[in-house]
Amino acid sequence: MSAEHSRPGSRLDPWIDAYADRAVGMRASEIRALFAVASRPEVVSLAGGMPYVDALPLDTLADTVARLIRDRGPAALQYGSGQGDVILREQILDVMGDVGVVAHPDDVVVTTGSQMALDLVVRVFCNPGDVVLVESPSYVGALGIFQAYECDVVHVPMDEQGLVPEALSETIERLRRDGRTIKMIYTIPSFHNPAGITQSAQRRKEVLDVALRENLLILEDDPYALLGFDGVVPRAIRADDADQVVYLGSFSKTLASGLRVGWAVAPHGVREKLVLAAEAAVLCPSNFTQGVVSEFLATQPWREQVDSFRDIYRDRRDALLGSLDTHMPPGTSWTRPAGGFYSWLTLPEGLDATAMLPRAVSALVAYVPGTGFYVDGQGRQNLRLSYCFPDPDRIREGVRRLAGVMEAELEISSTFGTGAALHSPEGSATPGPDLA
């Protein structure tokens, strides 16, 4: 390290000039930046999408872990296959049967959460500068991966039925006319994060038709599929085409996120590349956590556990929507999710979700500003509300606090003009994390 880099007053990171180009695009997500402040007990967090793991039968799960160690300890604590345990892969086929996916155990690659599966697919397919088409808005964790691999992310509009096929076709035509290389369409068709909407069966068919016509891979991210509040499980896009779609699933939402067990189902050649990429990254997924999930699926009524989660999240969704109906000022709108964890709120004209966040944190309520779900600066008038973790009374109190903040911002705007609230002395205080 040179004296220039290490002397007092130099840049804080002495390695700044040594990083690879792809590291330049790596940024902390707005959700991660919120965790420190949102975890304070006095703050009602409608921000992070943390599953309500307190609803798990923890004594039963403890017995499951003890039985795994007692009966299969040496294998559970040893290295395993880079593709994942074959028994668990067979059980995953049973889980995916609910969304209509039919496959062979050899088609499944077990990963450390579906986030790793997403990373592997992008690593295998994308060169720097390749285009990935995503919904508008899209999952912040996926955007981080695309940017880390130096992809060019292009948002495609959604409506209440999901990704708009006409807009998708027009975007593909425009990009190809400009000589761009498009590698995939990334979609969350069921109970979307963050938008809280679900693609209809007809819309899924239309999106698949576009992908087939344009010969583009669909990367289908489906972690919430079993958490529909009417008990209906949407049919996966992958169920209608095994060659055009890589399907991602996870036990994070239906069992426990801390176990970090997910999977990808891919066509044969793609699956082989994913296994090689996984072995290069981690050698193999954890045999221990795979064993815990496998033992739980084999010995416990796991569908009843999913039903229990569904009932809890439905009650919390209802508490959120009811309190939004009661407290939100005129000009506010929001999605009414049929499942999953999130609702997407649009603020009245003149309010900015990012600029308003410090005042919200001061009022002891947290949310995620909409800008985190775009790569192009959109979303300032939007925010994501998560209802999965707080109990219904806390959700109602959080919405009441949020509405109070919005009313105060609107009053300042009406008195001093649009944007005044964003520059007022009160609004400039920042009692929380740096979200820049």
N, C-alpha and C positions, 0 to 999 in steps of 0.2 A: 504494500500500500504506500502510495507516494506521500511525501510530507505535505504537499498541497492539499490532498484529499483529507488528511487526518488532522490538519491544524484547526484550532478553534475558529469558528465563523464560517467554515466550509459547509457544503451541503450535508444534510444529516445522513444521507445514505452514500457511503464512499464507493459503492459498487454500481452507481446509477449508469455509468457509461459502459458497463460490462454486460448488461442484460441482453438477452436475445430480443429481436424486434417484436416477437409475439408477446413478450412480457409488458410491453408498453400499454397494450389494451386491457390489461388486467386491472380491475377496479373492485373495491369492496362494494357489495350490493347495499342498497338503502335498507333492506330488511336486516342484514347483519349489523349494520351500524345502529339500528334501533334497539337491538337486543339488550344492551346494557341499561338503557333508560327504561325500556318497557318491562324489564324484569323486576323493577322496584315494586314492592307490594302495594304501595298507595296508588300506582298507575293502573288504570284499566287498559289492558293491551288488547286492541282489536287489530293488531299488526301481524305478528308471526302466526303461521299456520301449524301450530304444534298439536298433534293428535292428543286426545284426552286419554292418556294411558292409565290414569287412575281407575278407569272402568274395566281394566283387565283383572282376571282372577289371579292376583299376584301370588297367593299361597299355592294355587295349582301350578302356576308357572315356575315357582321355586321347586316344587316337586318334580316338574318336567326336567329342569336343569340338573337336579340331583340324580335323577334316574339316568339321564344321558351320561353324566360323569361316571356313575357307578357301573353301568352296563357297557358303555362304549367309550370310556374315557381316553384310552390310548389313541383310538382313531380320531376322536373329536378334537384332540389337542395336537394332532400331527398335520403336516402339509397334506394337501389334497389335490384334486384334479383342477386344472386351470379352467375347465368348463363348468365345474360345479358337481356336487354329489348327484349321482344318477337317480337315487331314490327321491330326493327333493325335486329333481327335474320331472320325474313322473307325477309327483303330487302337484306341481305347478300346472301340468296339463289338466288336471281335475279342476283347479281353480279357474283356469282360463276357459274351461268348458261353459262357464256361466255367461261369458261374453261371445260365445260362438266360435272361438278359436280352436281349430283342430290341428294338431301337430304331432311330431314324434319327439321323444326325449332328446334325441340327438340335435333337434332344431333349437334347443333351449341353451342359453348361456347364463349361468348364475353370476351376479355381480354384487358389488358392495353398494347396495341401493341402486335404484334405476338411474340416479344421477351419473354413476359410473358407466352404466350401459349407454347413456346418451353421449358421454365423453368418448367412449370407444367407437361408436358409430361415426361421429364427426372426425375423429382421428383417422379412421380407415378411409373415409370418402373425400374429405375436403382438403384442398390446397389453399394457401393464402390467396385471397381475392375471389374465391368461388362464392357464389350467391346461395344463401339459404333463405327460403321464403317462410315467413312466420306470420301468425295472426297478429292483429292490431287491437288490443295489446297482447303480449306473450309472457310466458313464464320467465322470471328474472334469472333463475338458475341456468336455463337453456341459453339465454342471451349471453351470459357470462362465458359459457363454453364456446359458443360460436365466435365471440370476440377474441377469446384466448387463442383460438386456432386461426385468427386473422381472416375469418369469413366476412363477407359483406352481407349484412342482414337487411332484408327488405320486408317491410310490413305490408300485409294485404288486409283490406278491410273485412270486418265481421259485421253481421247484423244479428237479430235475435235468434236466428237459426244457425249461427256459426259462420265459418269461413264462406265468403261470397264467391261462388264458382266463376261468375262473369268477371269479377275483379281479378281473380286468380289467373284466368286465361289472358286477360289484357296485360297484366303485369309480366307474365312469361313472354308474351309476344314483344312487348316493349324492350325487355332486357335482352332478348335474343337478337332483336333488330340492332341493338347497340353492341353486339358482339360479346355479351357476357355469358359466362359459364354458370348454369344453375345446377346445383347438385341435389337438392331435396326440398320437400315441403314438410315443415314441422308443424304438427297440430295436436291439440289436446281436445278431443271431440266431446268427452263426457265431463260435465260439471267443471268447466274450464277454470283454470288458475291463470289470471286473476278475475276473469270476466263473469264467472258464475253462470254461464249459459251452456247449453248442450246442443250439439248438432243433431238435427232430425235425421231419420233414416234416409229420407230422400236426399238431403244435403250431403250425407256421407257418400252416397252413390255418385252424386254429381262431382264431388271432389275426387273420388277415385277415378271416375271417367276422365277427368282432366289429366290426372297423373299418368294414366295408361296412354292417352292420346299423345302426351308430350314426353313420354318415357322418363318420368321423374320418380325417384324414390319417395315414398311417404314414410316419415318417421312419426309413428303414432304413440304418443305418451298418454298412458291410461291408468294412472294410479288410483283414481277415485271411482272407477266404474261400478264397484259393488256397493257404493254408498248413496244410491238413489233413494229419495225419501218416499216414493210411492211403491217401492219394492220391485220396480221394473229395472232390469239391467240392460243398458243399451248394447246393441250388437256392435262389436268392434269392426272397424274398417278391414282389419286383417282377416276377419272371418270370411270375407268375400274375395280375397286375393292373397295367396301365399307368397307370390313372387315380387309384388310391387311394394310390399309394406314390411317394415321392421317394427315390431310391436314391443313396447316397453311396459313392464308391470312392476309392482312393488308390494311388499308386505308392510311398508312403513305406515300406511293409512289404515290397514285392516288388522294389523297385529301390533307391532311396536316399531317406531322409527329408530330407536336406539340399537336394534339388532342389525340394521343396515343390510338387509337382504332384498335384492331386486333381481330382475332378469330381462333378457332380450330374447325374442323369437325372431329368427331371421332365415332367409333362404340359405341353402346349403353353402354356397361359396362365401357369402357374407359371414355366415356363422364361423367358418374356419378362420377368416381374417379377424373376427372379434375375439376368438380364443387366443390367437397369437398376440394380439394387442393387449389382452388382459394379462397374459403370462408375462409380457414385457413390463407391465405396470406394477402388478402385485403378486406375481407367481401364481397365486390361487386365492379365491375368496375364502373367508374364514370357515374352516370346517366346524368350529364350535358353534357359531351363530346359525349356520346352515342346519346343524344337528338340532338346535333348540327349536327352530321353525318346523323342521321335519317331524320331530317328536310331538310337538303341539298339534300339528295337522293330523297325525296318525292316532292320537289318543284323546283328543278333546273335540267337542262339538263346535268347530271353528265357525261354521255358518251361523250358529246361534250367537257367537261373539260378534260377528259382523252385524247381525240384526240389532244387537244391543248398542253398538256404536251408532248405527243408523238412527235408532230411536233418540239417542242423546243428541246427535247433531241436528235432527229434525226439530226437537224442542228448542234448541239454541238458535237455529235459523228462524223459527217462528218468533222468538223473543226479539231478535234483531229487526225483522221486518215489521213487527208490531210497533216497536219503539221508533223506528224510522217514520212510519206512518203518522205517529203521534207528534213527534218533535221536529222533524226536518222543516226548515223554512221553505216558502214557495220558491219554485225554480230549481229545486233539487230533484234528481231522479236516481233510481238505482235498479239493478237487476234483482230478480226474484228467483234464486237458484233452486233447482229441483233436486239437488244433491251436492255432495262435496263440502267445501269449507268456506267459500267466499262469496261476497257480493261486491259489485263494482258500482261506485257512487260517482255521479256527475254533479259538481257544485254549481250553484247559481252563477250567472254572469258576473265577472269582476273579482271572483275569488280564485286564489292560487293555492293548491293543496301543499306544495312544497314550502312556500313562504308562510303558510298558516301553521305549519307543524310546530314550530317553537312555542307559539301561543297555546296550541293544543296540549303540548307536554306540560306547560305551566298549569293548565287546567286539569292535569292528571289523566289524560287520555291519549292513546297512541294509535296511529294508523300508518299505512304505507302509502306515500305519495305516488300518484300514477306514473310519474316520469321514470320510475325504476323499471317499468314494464315496456319501455320503448328504448330504441337506440338513437332516435332522431329528434329528441326534445319534445315530443308529444306528451300529453297526459297531465299537464299542469292543472287542468280543471277536474281531474279525476283522483280518486283514492280507492284503495282496496280495504275492505273491512272483513276481518276473519272472525267467525263466531264459534270455532270448534273448541277452544280451550276455556274461556271464562264461563262461569255458570250463568243461567238466564238473568238473575238479578244484577250481576255485574255488567252484563251486556246492556241491559236497560239503562243502568247508571252511566255507562260509557257513552251511549248514544245521547243521553241527556246532556252530558258535559260537552260532547262534540257539537251538538246543536247550539249550545250557549256560545261557544267559540265562533261558530259561523254567524250567529246573529250579531255578535260584537263586530266582526269583520264587515258585515253588510252595513251596519250602522255607520262605521267609519267611512266606508266607501260612499254611502249616500250623502254624508255630510261634507266630505272633502273631495269627492270625486273618485272614480275607479282607479284602483292601485294605491290609494292613499294609505290604506291599512297595511300595505306591504312595506311601507317606509316609515311608519309611525314609530316613536320611541319604544312603545310597548311591544310592537311587532318585531323590533330588531333584536330584542334580547334572545339569547339562544341557550336555554338551560338544558342542555342535552348534547348528544353526539354531533360531531361535524358531519353533515350529510353531503358535503361538496364532492 
